Amino acid sequence: MSKKKWLLTAIAAIIFKGIAIAQVQMVYDTIPFEIVSGKFIFKAKIDGKPVRFILDTGGQNTIVADSADYYGFQTIRTQTIADVNDASIQVRVGAVKNLRIGKWMNWNVGKMTVVPNNPFFRELGIVGTIGGEYFSNLCLSIDKRLKRFTLSYPYRPPGISRNDGTSMEMGNNFSAVVPVTIGSESINVLFDSGSSNFFALSANDFEKLNIQQGNVEKQHAGHGILYVGVSGVDKAISDSIYKANIPIMILPGGKEFHRVGSLIGQHSASIVGQKLFDYGIVMLDYPRGLFYFFPYEKEPSDVEEVTKIWNVRILPVTDRFAVVATIGDIDLRVGERVWNINGTDLTFENFSEVFVNELLESTGKDTAEIMVGENAKDLRKVIIKKI
């Protein structure tokens, strides 16, 4: 692609008594990403050194502790923050030197938070996450089909009208919150490219939606850990979990999704995640607070199959793989050790959440076979499934 296509100039003139008094340079940049374990991972540079980040529109700018020290993180202050499970941790807040994303975008990073070293991040080969705060002066478009996101400054790309956008609320970290219609109600939803799901409904919004009117159909009940925050699995909340079906969900702009499967948990906000990007391009115009969704197909999409979830959650805990959540009727207890998944012995395998997910999906079926028990000599086979 030629440099001319990377850098376009648009002349915006305000005429007052025949004199042009303003000229604005329009800059575009396109950054490729790869998709690993449901995360959008892209390359950047810190002070000229190559790094990899997760694109996380629902989160903050973060960097893990060992990378912060290596890349010369400059601490401004310390503060206490709470993760998704409301577990409190003390963190450093500051900035790294010269964070560059793409060819032209080399903005002042602003606030960046140091989080504890994360085995999941280490396995993905990333140093942290980049959230909405980095893009606060830009328009961000995400195209999952082409595996790229596009940045434009200071306006949207040509041909996209302000009138077609939907106003979005933004929190302190420029997280985008947009209205979504479910049945006969409207709720505010966090638009989070860092989430691997399609949709996750909060318990508070579930109550608001008035299930008596058929907005949401509760299907399965369970218990265990739904989310693991930066404080780790040891401080994650074990609580009631529900699987529900949403007959109709409508995004801003009118795109309909039918038979949407969702987990309901004790998290603070309902979340739309990266699986939605399979159905259209998303644009976030941060300076003007506007959200756009451009569907690949205008007709309603049935997403029952793609929003199914496993009725068991398995995570590495201390020195073993263990069941941390069950949903529906299944012969398993939270805390039981898992020794084998689909024929693969876990005893000497990578102590990894990514590895577990790959094994569960390895057959391409909606069922998997696991071996559980207190010790290797007393095991039983359990068939788990997507629901």
Sequence and secondary structure as in RCSB ss.txt:
>XXXX:A:sequence
MSKKKWLLTAIAAIIFKGIAIAQVQMVYDTIPFEIVSGKFIFKAKIDGKPVRFILDTGGQNTIVADSADYYGFQT
IRTQTIADVNDASIQVRVGAVKNLRIGKWMNWNVGKMTVVPNNPFFRELGIVGTIGGEYFSNLCLSIDKRLKRFT
LSYPYRPPGISRNDGTSMEMGNNFSAVVPVTIGSESINVLFDSGSSNFFALSANDFEKLNIQQGNVEKQHAGHGI
LYVGVSGVDKAISDSIYKANIPIMILPGGKEFHRVGSLIGQHSASIVGQKLFDYGIVMLDYPRGLFYFFPYEKEP
SDVEEVTKIWNVRILPVTDRFAVVATIGDIDLRVGERVWNINGTDLTFENFSEVFVNELLESTGKDTAEIMVGEN
AKDLRKVIIKKI
>XXXX:A:secstr
  HHHHS       EETTEE      EEEEEEEEEETTEEEEEEEETTEEEEEEE TTS  EEEHHHHHHTT EE
EEEEEEE TT  EEEEEEEE S EEBTTTB      EEEE   HHHHHHT  EEE TTTTTTSEEEEETTTTEEE
EEESS  TT  GGG EE EE TT  EEEEEEETTEEEEEEE TT  SSEEEEHHHHHHT GGGTS EEEEEEEEE
    TT GGG  EEEEEEEEEEEEE TTS EEEEEEEEEES SSEEE GGGGGGEEEEEETTTTEEEEEES  S 
EE TTTT  BSEEEEEETTEEEEEEEESS S  TT BEEEETTEE TTS   HHHHHHHHHTT SSEEEEEE SS
TTS EEEEEEB 
